[in-house]
Amino acid sequence: MKIYLRKRSCFTFRGRESYELDVLGKTVLMLMRENLCAEICDDPPEGDKIVLDSVYPLLTRKKLEEVIKNTDGSFSFAGGFVERGGASKKVTTVDWLGLFSLSDYPEIINRANEVRRKELAACGVLLEAGAEVDFTSVLEEGVIVERGARVRGKSVVKRDAVVGSGSEIVDSEVGAYTQVKSSCVLQSRIGKNCTVGPFAYLRPNSVVGDGCRIGDFVELKNAKIGAGSKASHLAYIGDAEVGEHVNIGCGVVFVNYNGKTKSKTRVGDGAFIGSNCNLIAPVSVGDGAFLAAGTTLTRSLVDGDFCVGRSRETVKAGRAAEYLK
């Protein structure tokens, strides 16, 4: 029997109709259309049919067919009706969870998480209680998504990766055997055998190669990090191309904005960027170059250069008391 969906809204929330609300990456209407193999039609044709309002996002065709099989003739219920000749009667035994008011929405999300958890478990993925994974995301065998983590949008998490508690992965790819700990990854790609976080922030268009370390409080923005490179803590890497096996020390800032325009920084393979350095873009650092801690770099270095840009300290014995009064 043909199933038709009507785009009827029971309420609005923040300007969105109820059938437009998100349920783990898909709208209510999208889920019903897929689960029921239904056609969206506000004015269904004559003849035998099932007509549903867009209020049952988790209803499956199997559940619907069970009710039809056990109820004769035409009948109606909250949120829909079945028409197949004869007088119509009211049925109140339908126990599907419906989205009739905003207060139903949290339970819809909870049930959707249960459905998703079972789907993923069947594929060898562990989704811990309190974690969320969108229906639109792809997780490979052996992946663990810990409590409080979220994988959203068209994300892909490769085999045996771990998305740690408090992490959020949005429209991104996480490579095999990589661990993401309490970090936010937006529209970016991370290679295999990497560690990210805790509290790292990968903004859109960031690419991290295989075997990298992106540590705590490191922010990437439109940056490409070569294989085996490390930025272990407290760094900002924006609008940059960093080669392979580069060490980026604590407190390093890639200064990409001069108040008017954004500029790019390039760092070659095997370079060393010491702690508390500022790289004033546009600038480049050659392969194997060494930038000593505390340096502000304003001109490019060629391969193998050593650069130190800090002034020597001046010590005045016994003068501290004048400043500490």
Protein Blocks (a to p, Z undefined) as FASTA:
>chain_A
ZZddddddfbdeehiafklpceehiafklmmmmmnopacdfbdcedjddddddfbfkbcf
klmmmmmmmpgcjdddehiacdeejjddddfkbccdcdfbfklmmmmmmmmmmmmmmmmm
mnopacdehiacdfkbccdehiacdehiacehjbdcdehiacdehiacehiacdehiace
hiacehiaddehiaedehiacdehiacdehiacdehiacehiacdehiacfbhpadehia
ddehiacdehiacdfbghjaccdddddehiacdehiacdddddddehiacdehiacfbdc
dehiacdfbdcddddehklmmmmZZ
